[in-house]
Amino acid sequence: MTEEPLLSLGFSPCPNDTYIFNALVNGQVAPTRVRLAPPRLEDVETLNEWALAEKLDISKVSFHAYGLLRQHYQLLPSGAALGRGCGPLFITGTQPKSADHTRWRIAIPGRYTTAALLLQLYRPGGIPVIMRFDRIMDALLAGEVDAGVIIHESRFTYQKLGLHCIQDLGKWWEEETGLPIPLGCIVMRKSLGKDLHQDVAAAIAHSILWADAHPQEGLSYIRHHAQEMETEVMHSHIKLYVNDFSKDIGTEGKMAIDELMRRGEAAGLFAAQGT
């Protein structure tokens, strides 16, 4: 009898990902055709870089990175972060030194993040300064950069620090396209085949359903990886980024992804698929 393959898995320590994957990695649900190695929890930009190097079998990535790795990885229909009212925020602190935004030093949370892609689609130019997402607000306050694009829980706390939103990039996207904003997704090596893709996708969807049905049982795992995040912020984070699109991207989600890929290709940020 052939033993099921052992597959590597990576996702972020952010509450939406630990909420989604808790039941899957802690034995409450399981795929039937594969075994999963202990997961690697890393910042999404690290996961983006690893996927581009084809380091993991299954991984959370930004949709920007997905545009660059479509030849080797298959998008799974579950586990994604899409929605409305949940996009990155383009913010500033004090008045930038130059009125010419093309000369601004703009902190972005990774070269391959969807935040970086959306900023270039909204307002091309500027001098990108790459740093971890959780350093951007401090860098703004210290005057190290003129503006920044914030993601994750920062959207819930930036106003308390006296920072100002120039543009909600998710809102801009929704007004431009009428579609939800695709932020992050789960991808799996194409070489593993359709049957295994379907098996893992179904297990991820079941993991979300388990989390929805047992809201208290996964809190210790989520809180452990959320580190010092306030409980209220943690719950807001989950509510914002885990929704029906996470269980199944569906027709509208696919339309949104296709439009983001089309615009990214048109802007020259990644090649059209098959080229």
BAVOPA-271687 format. One line per 3 residues: their letters; for each residue x, y, z of C-alpha. Coordinates in nm, 3 decimals. Example, Ala and Ser with C-alpha at 12.3 -4.5 7.8 and 13.67 -1.06 7.14 Angstrom:
2
AS	1.230/-0.450/0.780 ~ 1.367/-0.106/0.714
***
This chain:
275
MTE	0.000/0.000/0.000 ~ 0.139/0.340/-0.099 ~ 0.183/0.584/0.189
EPL	0.029/0.928/0.148 ~ 0.285/1.195/0.050 ~ 0.415/1.426/0.324
LSL	0.366/1.788/0.215 ~ 0.517/2.107/0.353 ~ 0.284/2.390/0.453
GFS	0.337/2.756/0.531 ~ 0.108/3.031/0.652 ~ 0.139/3.350/0.853
PCP	0.100/3.390/1.231 ~ -0.172/3.650/1.173 ~ -0.506/3.571/1.341
NDT	-0.693/3.512/1.015 ~ -0.447/3.241/0.908 ~ -0.420/3.072/1.246
YIF	-0.801/3.077/1.269 ~ -0.825/2.912/0.926 ~ -0.555/2.649/0.979
NAL	-0.590/2.569/1.349 ~ -0.820/2.267/1.307 ~ -0.618/2.136/1.012
VNG	-0.277/2.145/1.180 ~ -0.399/2.041/1.526 ~ -0.582/1.726/1.425
QVA	-0.948/1.831/1.423 ~ -0.978/1.776/1.047 ~ -0.741/1.622/0.795
PTR	-0.703/1.566/0.420 ~ -0.745/1.203/0.316 ~ -0.481/1.168/0.042
VRL	-0.185/1.351/0.200 ~ -0.005/1.403/0.528 ~ 0.104/1.750/0.633
APP	0.440/1.824/0.791 ~ 0.443/2.062/1.092 ~ 0.363/2.405/0.944
RLE	0.605/2.691/0.898 ~ 0.461/3.016/1.029 ~ 0.630/3.317/0.875
DVE	0.560/3.675/0.770 ~ 0.373/3.676/0.438 ~ 0.663/3.836/0.250
TLN	0.890/3.553/0.362 ~ 0.627/3.310/0.237 ~ 0.609/3.501/-0.093
EWA	0.985/3.469/-0.138 ~ 0.980/3.100/-0.046 ~ 0.703/3.030/-0.296
LAE	0.896/3.211/-0.568 ~ 1.186/2.979/-0.483 ~ 0.942/2.683/-0.484
KLD	1.038/2.596/-0.126 ~ 0.695/2.482/0.002 ~ 0.430/2.246/-0.133
ISK	0.137/2.449/0.002 ~ 0.161/2.811/0.107 ~ -0.020/3.131/0.187
VSF	0.098/3.404/-0.051 ~ -0.002/3.753/-0.154 ~ -0.195/3.782/-0.480
HAY	0.091/3.997/-0.611 ~ 0.324/3.700/-0.563 ~ 0.065/3.470/-0.715
GLL	0.086/3.675/-1.035 ~ 0.455/3.582/-1.054 ~ 0.431/3.212/-0.969
RQH	0.125/3.094/-1.163 ~ 0.336/2.869/-1.384 ~ 0.430/2.643/-1.094
YQL	0.154/2.684/-0.835 ~ -0.221/2.624/-0.844 ~ -0.458/2.862/-0.667
LPS	-0.679/2.674/-0.419 ~ -1.043/2.784/-0.382 ~ -1.033/2.795/-0.001
GAA	-0.825/2.978/0.260 ~ -0.805/3.307/0.068 ~ -0.839/3.661/0.198
LGR	-1.074/3.862/-0.025 ~ -1.342/4.105/0.071 ~ -1.475/4.454/0.092
GCG	-1.361/4.721/0.333 ~ -1.044/4.528/0.412 ~ -0.778/4.667/0.178
PLF	-0.439/4.820/0.265 ~ -0.428/5.184/0.373 ~ -0.193/5.442/0.220
ITG	-0.105/5.666/0.516 ~ 0.121/5.951/0.617 ~ 0.225/6.124/0.935
TQP	0.358/6.477/0.916 ~ 0.355/6.671/0.590 ~ 0.592/6.501/0.340
KSA	0.903/6.703/0.255 ~ 0.811/6.718/-0.113 ~ 0.475/6.791/-0.275
DHT	0.588/6.566/-0.562 ~ 0.470/6.218/-0.459 ~ 0.713/6.057/-0.704
RWR	0.992/6.167/-0.468 ~ 0.829/6.033/-0.152 ~ 0.997/5.756/0.042
IAI	0.711/5.509/0.083 ~ 0.731/5.216/0.322 ~ 0.579/4.898/0.181
PGR	0.534/4.568/0.367 ~ 0.730/4.362/0.115 ~ 0.817/4.379/-0.253
YTT	0.568/4.106/-0.349 ~ 0.275/4.201/-0.127 ~ -0.063/4.294/-0.274
AAL	-0.023/4.623/-0.086 ~ 0.279/4.706/-0.303 ~ 0.089/4.606/-0.617
LLQ	-0.215/4.817/-0.530 ~ 0.000/5.120/-0.454 ~ 0.159/5.102/-0.800
LYR	-0.180/5.061/-0.966 ~ -0.323/5.356/-0.770 ~ -0.025/5.593/-0.780
PGG	0.285/5.478/-0.973 ~ 0.616/5.623/-0.864 ~ 0.772/5.702/-0.532
IPV	1.079/5.548/-0.371 ~ 0.983/5.215/-0.213 ~ 1.133/5.136/0.126
IMR	1.077/4.771/0.208 ~ 1.024/4.677/0.570 ~ 0.820/4.441/0.785
FDR	0.455/4.543/0.810 ~ 0.481/4.594/1.186 ~ 0.763/4.852/1.152
IMD	0.591/5.089/0.910 ~ 0.400/5.305/1.157 ~ 0.707/5.350/1.379
ALL	0.911/5.447/1.073 ~ 0.652/5.710/0.983 ~ 0.649/5.850/1.334
AGE	1.029/5.866/1.333 ~ 1.034/6.051/0.998 ~ 1.227/5.772/0.826
VDA	0.973/5.768/0.542 ~ 0.719/6.013/0.399 ~ 0.430/5.768/0.368
GVI	0.353/5.401/0.407 ~ 0.111/5.126/0.315 ~ -0.021/4.940/0.618
IHE	-0.188/4.601/0.637 ~ -0.320/4.357/0.896 ~ -0.399/4.490/1.244
SRF	-0.229/4.826/1.176 ~ -0.550/4.945/1.010 ~ -0.719/4.925/1.351
TYQ	-0.455/5.125/1.540 ~ -0.297/5.389/1.313 ~ -0.537/5.670/1.410
KLG	-0.446/5.634/1.777 ~ -0.090/5.728/1.679 ~ -0.196/6.046/1.498
LHC	-0.135/5.907/1.151 ~ -0.359/5.998/0.857 ~ -0.505/5.795/0.571
IQD	-0.436/5.935/0.224 ~ -0.628/5.659/0.048 ~ -0.796/5.336/0.144
LGK	-0.657/5.126/-0.142 ~ -0.928/4.864/-0.101 ~ -1.198/5.128/-0.130
WWE	-1.024/5.271/-0.437 ~ -1.018/4.923/-0.592 ~ -1.386/4.862/-0.516
EET	-1.487/5.197/-0.667 ~ -1.270/5.131/-0.976 ~ -1.389/4.777/-1.041
GLP	-1.704/4.710/-0.839 ~ -1.529/4.394/-0.716 ~ -1.393/4.276/-0.380
IPL	-1.023/4.319/-0.324 ~ -0.807/4.004/-0.349 ~ -0.536/4.019/-0.081
GCI	-0.393/3.673/-0.015 ~ -0.449/3.314/-0.118 ~ -0.339/2.955/-0.069
VMR	-0.139/2.796/-0.349 ~ -0.018/2.440/-0.403 ~ 0.239/2.294/-0.640
KSL	0.080/2.218/-0.977 ~ 0.290/1.904/-1.007 ~ 0.099/1.744/-0.717
GKD	-0.209/1.706/-0.936 ~ -0.577/1.793/-0.933 ~ -0.688/1.517/-0.694
LHQ	-0.451/1.630/-0.419 ~ -0.539/1.995/-0.484 ~ -0.907/1.916/-0.429
DVA	-0.834/1.710/-0.118 ~ -0.630/1.983/0.050 ~ -0.876/2.257/-0.053
AAI	-1.164/2.060/0.100 ~ -0.968/2.009/0.422 ~ -0.895/2.382/0.450
AHS	-1.264/2.463/0.398 ~ -1.357/2.208/0.669 ~ -1.099/2.363/0.900
ILW	-1.272/2.701/0.864 ~ -1.613/2.546/0.928 ~ -1.474/2.378/1.241
ADA	-1.338/2.713/1.362 ~ -1.675/2.879/1.301 ~ -1.850/2.604/1.497
HPQ	-1.599/2.608/1.787 ~ -1.514/2.977/1.836 ~ -1.359/2.933/2.180
EGL	-1.155/2.618/2.124 ~ -0.899/2.766/1.890 ~ -0.835/3.086/2.083
SYI	-0.523/2.967/2.267 ~ -0.353/2.874/1.938 ~ -0.454/3.202/1.774
RHH	-0.358/3.412/2.077 ~ -0.021/3.238/2.110 ~ 0.081/3.344/1.760
AQE	-0.082/3.687/1.784 ~ 0.173/3.769/2.057 ~ 0.084/4.099/2.226
MET	-0.211/4.189/2.006 ~ -0.513/4.315/2.198 ~ -0.799/4.064/2.210
EVM	-1.043/4.311/2.052 ~ -0.803/4.377/1.764 ~ -0.749/4.003/1.719
HSH	-1.122/3.937/1.687 ~ -1.166/4.235/1.451 ~ -0.882/4.100/1.238
IKL	-1.048/3.759/1.204 ~ -1.390/3.907/1.133 ~ -1.249/4.129/0.859
YVN	-1.033/3.878/0.673 ~ -1.215/3.545/0.720 ~ -1.546/3.538/0.534
DFS	-1.742/3.344/0.273 ~ -1.465/3.401/0.016 ~ -1.230/3.217/0.253
KDI	-1.446/2.905/0.232 ~ -1.486/2.928/-0.145 ~ -1.353/3.203/-0.369
GTE	-1.655/3.157/-0.596 ~ -1.748/3.335/-0.919 ~ -1.720/3.692/-0.791
GKM	-1.388/3.618/-0.625 ~ -1.251/3.468/-0.948 ~ -1.363/3.778/-1.138
AID	-1.177/3.998/-0.888 ~ -0.861/3.788/-0.914 ~ -0.872/3.789/-1.293
ELM	-0.908/4.169/-1.294 ~ -0.616/4.214/-1.056 ~ -0.402/3.986/-1.272
RRG	-0.506/4.175/-1.586 ~ -0.417/4.512/-1.435 ~ -0.089/4.385/-1.298
EAA	0.003/4.247/-1.640 ~ -0.097/4.573/-1.811 ~ 0.121/4.769/-1.568
GLF	0.416/4.541/-1.643 ~ 0.438/4.418/-1.283 ~ 0.427/4.055/-1.391
AAQ	0.405/3.869/-1.720 ~ 0.081/3.740/-1.868 ~ 0.028/3.374/-1.790
GT	0.183/3.149/-2.049 ~ 0.442/3.406/-2.156
***
